[in-house]
Amino acid sequence: MELKYIRGVCSIMKISDSENEVLLKIYIGQNIRKEGILQSEINEKQLIENLLSKGLIKKNNWFFNQFLTTDEGFVLGERLVSEIIKDKEKLLKNKLQEIPENVLGFVINRYILKKLVYPVEKPSWIRSWEDNVLFDSRIWILYDKLFSILNDFGLCIKTYDYVSTRGGELRDLHYVISPETQDFLVKMEIIDFSSNQEATLKLYPALLSTISFLDNDDVDTARKRLYELLKEHSVTEKQLAGFINEANKKKLTSEYQGLLSENKPFEIIDLNTFKIYLDNKLLEPAINILLGKKGVIEQYTIEDEIPNLSEVKLDFGIIDSEELGEFYILVSNFERQLRDFLKEKLGKGWVKRIENDLSNIVSGWEKKGKKMKDGE
C-alpha cells in the first residue's frame, strides 16, 4: 500500500511510508480488543523499533504480548485512515459497486454499523435472522469481497482475536476496521429491507426455536417459552398466528390456539417439512431481494383480536414487563385449577344435570372442545 499522498502529515516527525504502513496496521488492528493487536501479528521488527523510539506505539503485556498506539500514534493513525478515504473516495465507491447494492446495505446496516470486528470464517453460532441470511453462501461470498476491497485500500486488516481463558487463548481470525472507515460506510445510507419486511423476517428465528420445545415440553412450559421468544425477537402474537395458520393450510401445523389456550399454542406436525417451509417462505425471498432477484416477503397477521401484552401491562399497572409472561401463565393455570375444582365439587354427574337444564350451553362446550382437539 502506497501512502505518499500523506507524507505532508508526517513530515515533521520524518515518518517513512513503511513506518506509516506498520503504524496503520497497529492503529486499525488494536480495535480487535482494548488490550491491542498481538505482537506476533507484526513481523517488521526494525520498523517496530523505530515506532517505539518515536513514541508512536507502546508494548502491552496481558497474557499475550500486544501493541497499542500512544496518544500521538493514535492521532496520526486517525489521520492516515482519513486521508486514504478522502484521497481514494471516488475509486473506493466505484469498487464497492461490484457488490449488489442491497447486499452492501445489508452488511453495513446489520453488522458494520454495530461493531468494528467481523468473522473471516462462518461462525458455528446463528443468533438472528440476519445471521441466517449472511451465512448463506451466496451472501457470504459478497461479504468476504467487501472486506477484501477494504483490505486492498489499507482500510481493513485480518488479525486473531484472543481471550484470557487459561492464561491466554487464541480465537478465530477476524476482519478489523477503524471508526473512520465505519463512519464512511454508514454515511452511504444504503437501504436493504423495509421496516415491514424486517418485522416479518424476525419470525424466522422465533419459529425456528419453537421446534426444540413444542414437541417435548408440557403445556405451561411451552406457552412460557413461546411468550419469551415473542419478546426476545419483537414479534407480535398476531404475526405468529398469521404464519402458523398459513402453515396449517399446508398441513404442517395445527391452527394457532393462542398463549392462553387450554392446549399448547400450536403443534408442529412435520418438523422437517416445517423447517423447509420456513426457509422457502422467509429466508429465500430475503436472499433474492438482496441479490436483486424477484422476492416477496409476505406480511402475516390475523383479523381476530388477541390480547396485546403491552396493553394488559397498562391495564394492571403493577405488573412489569419481566413479570408479564409469568402472569399469563398464572392466569391460565388458575383457570385450569378452577375448572378441576368445580368438577370435583359438583360430582361425576354434573354435566348430565346441566345438560338437562341448559342443553344449549353444553352443546356449545362440546363443539368448542371438538374444534380444539381437531386443531380446526
N, C-alpha and C positions, 0 to 999 in steps of 0.2 A: 504494500500500500504506500503510495507516494503522498507526502504531506508538505510539499514545497510551498504551496499556497498559504501555509500558516507560519512560515518562517518568521514573519514580522512579529507575530505574537510572542515568540520565544527569543528574539534577537538579544535582548538584554542579558538573559541567562546563558546564552550560547548553547542552546539545546539542539542536538543533531536530529535529523529525520529519524534515524534508527532509535534514538532515545525516546523520541516522541511516540513511536510505534509501541515500544515496550510500556511507556507510561500510560498510553491509551488502553492497552490490554489490561493493565492493573486497575485503572480507573473504572473501566466497564466491568471487569471480572469481579471486583470486590462487592458488587451487588448480589453475588451468589449467597453470601452470608455477611453479617455485620463484622465477623472476625477477619474477613478479607479473602482474597484469592489464594489458593495453595501455592506455596513457593515452588513446588515440584512442577507446576504448570508453566513456569517461566524458565526458559533454557539459556537466555542470553546473560551469562554471568557477569561479563565485563560491563555491559550496559546497566545491569542492576547496580553494580558498584558505583558507577557514575551517578545514577539517580539517587542513590543513598547519600553519596558525598555532597550532592547539591541540595539535599533536604527536601526532595520531591516525593519520596516514598519512605516507608519505615517497615521494619520487621515486626511481626506479631507471633507469639508462641502460645498456642492454645490447643493442646493435644496434638494438632498438626502445626506445621510452620506456615504462616501466611504473610502476604504483603498487603499493605494498605497505603493509600496516598496520604501525605501530610496535608495540612490546610492549603499550603502553597501548591502542592501537586494536584489537589482536588480542583482548585480554581483553574489551573492550567488544563487539566483533563476535560473539564466542562467546556472550556474554550475550544479545545481541539474538536470535540464532537460537534459543537455548534457551528464551527467553521466548515466542517465536512458537509453538514446538512445544508448550510447556506450556499456553499460553492457548488454542490452537486445536486441541488434540489430538483431541477428540471430533469436531469438524467436519471435520478433515482425514481421519480414519479413515472417516467416513461418505462422504466424497467419493471416497476410494480404492476403496470398494465398487462403484463404477461399472465397475471393471476386473475381469474374471473372476479369482477368487482364485488359480487355478493360474498364470495369466499374470503376475499381480503377484508371486507367489512365484518364478517363473522369472526375471524381470528382476532381482529383488532378489538371489537366490541366485547367479545366474550372472554378474551384471555389477556391480550396486551394491555387493555385498559386497567386491569386489576393487579398486575404484577410485572416484574422485570425478569423473571426466571421461568423457563419453559422446557419441558422434557424433549430430548433428542429422539428417544425411542418411545413407542407407545407404552404407557404405564399399564400395570395389571388392574388398577382400580378404575371404576367408572362411577362417578358420583352424580352426574346430572344428564339431562337430555343433550346439553352441549357436548359433553364428553362422548356420548354415543354417536353424535354427528361427526365430531372431529376425528374419531378413531376409525371411521370408515376409510378404507384405503384410498379412495378417490380424493377425499378431502385432505387426508394426511399427507399425500404427495405434494399437494399445493401448499400446505402448512410448512412443510420442510423447505420448499422452494422459496417461500417468503424469507425465512431466516438465512438461507444461503445467499440471497440477494443482499440482505443487510450485512452479512459477513463479508461479502465481496467489497462493500463500500467502507469497511472498517467500523461499522456501527454495531456489530454483534460478535461475540466470541463464544466458543464452546469451552466449558470447564466442568470439573466434577463438584458435585455437592458433597457435603460431609457432615457428620454429627459427632457428638462427644461420647456416644454409646461405647461402652467397653474401652474407654480410653482413647477413642478416636477411630472412626469407621468411614470409609469412602462410600458414597452413594452413586447414583446414576449420573451420566453426562447430561449437561443442560446447555441450552442456549441462554445467553445473558445479554441484556441491552442496558442502556443508561436512561435516566429520566428524560433527557433531552430527545432521544430517539422515540421514546414512548409518547412524549408530548407531540412530536411531529406527526406521528401516525394517527393519533387520536383526533388531532385537528383536521384530518382529512374528512371526517364526519361522513363515513360511508354507512348506509343503512343495510342491514341484512334481512331481518324479519320484522313484520309489523307487530304491534302490541297484541292484536287478536291472534296472529299466528303463534306468537310466543306463548300466549296463555294456553293454547291447545297443546303445544309441544311439551308443556310441563306435565301433561297427563302421562307421558311416556314412562319416566322413572317411577311415578307413583303406581301406575298399573303394573309395571314390571315387578315391583316389590311385593304386590299382593300375592303373586304366585307362591312365594315362600311360606305364607302363613294361612291363607284362606282354607286350604285343604286339610290342614292339620290342627289348627288352634280351635278352642271352643268358641262359642258364640260371643261371649263377653270380650274375650281377648282379641278376637278377630275385629270386632267393632272398634275397640280402643285403638288397635294398631292402624286400622284404616283411617280413623279420625286423625291420628298423629301424622300419617302420610299426607293427608289433605293440607294440614297446617304447614308441614315441612316444605311442600312443593307449591304452596299458594294456589291450590286447585279448589274450586268450589264443588260442593256436592252435586249441584245441577249439571256441571260439566261431566263429572264422573258418571252420573246416572244416564246422561245422554249417550256417552260412548258405550257403556255396558248394555243399554237397551238396543243399540245398533248391533253389538256383538251377539246379543240374544237372538236377533233375527237370523243370524248365521248359525245358530245352534251351538255357539262356542261358550256361552254363559247362560245363567238363569237371568230373569228380569231383575232389575235393581229393586231392592226392597227398602233400603234406607238404613241409616245408622240406628234408628230406634225400632227396627223390626224385631219380631219375636225370634226370627231365624237369622242367619248370617246375612249381611247386606246384599251379597250375591255369591253365586258359586261359579267356578270355572269348570266347564265340562270337559274340555280337551286342552290340556296345558300346552302341548307343543304347537298345536294349531293356533291357539290364542297368542302365543309369542310371535308366530309368523304374521298373524293378523295385525298385531301392534306395529311391527316393523313396516308392513305394507301401508298401513293407514296413517302412520305418524312419521316414522324415520325416513322412509324412502322419498316421500314428497318433499320433505325439508332439504334433503341432499340434492334432489333435482332442481329445486328453486335456487340453491347456491350455485349450481353448475350451469344455470341459465337454461335449463330444460323445462318442459312442462311439468308442473307440480302444483297440486291444490291441497292445502291443509284445511280440512273441513272444520267447522265450528260445531261443537256438541253441547246440547243443553236439552232440557225438558220443560214443558209448559206447566206441569204440576208444581204446586207450591211445596217447597221443602224448607223447614225451619232454618233460618240463617243464623249461624253460630254467633256471629258478632252481635246480631240483634238480640239474641237470647241473653248474651252477656249484659247488654244495656238494660234489658228488662229487669234482670235480677240485681244488677248493680254490684252486689257484694262479691260476685264471682269473677276472678281474674282469668286471663286467657290460659294460664297454665292449669287452672282447676276446671276449665270448661269441659274438656273431654271426659274427665272423671265424673263430672256432674251428669253428663248424658248417660254414661254407663250406670250410675247410681239410680237415675230415674227409671231406666229400663229394667234394672234388677228389682227395684221396688214394685214395678208393675207386675212382674212375673211372680214375685213372692206374694203379692196381694191376691193374685188370681189363685195361687195354690192354697192360700189361707181360706179363701171363700169356698173353694171346692171341699176342703176338709170340714169346715163348719156346717155347710149345707147338706153334706152327706152324699152318698153314691147316687141317690135318685133325684138329685136336684134339677138336672137337665130335663128329666121327664116331667117333673112337676111344672117347670116353667114352660115347657113345650105345650102343655095343655092349656095354659092361661095366656101365653104370649108366643104363639106359634110363628108369627112373622119375624120376631127378633131372633129366635133360634135358627130359623131358615137362613137369615142373613149371616149369622155366625158360621153356619156350615158352608155357605158359598164362599165366604172370605177365607176360611180355613183351607178349603179345597184349592182355591186360587193360589194361595201362598205355597201350598205343598207342591203344586204342579209347576210353580215358577212362572205363572202367567202374568 
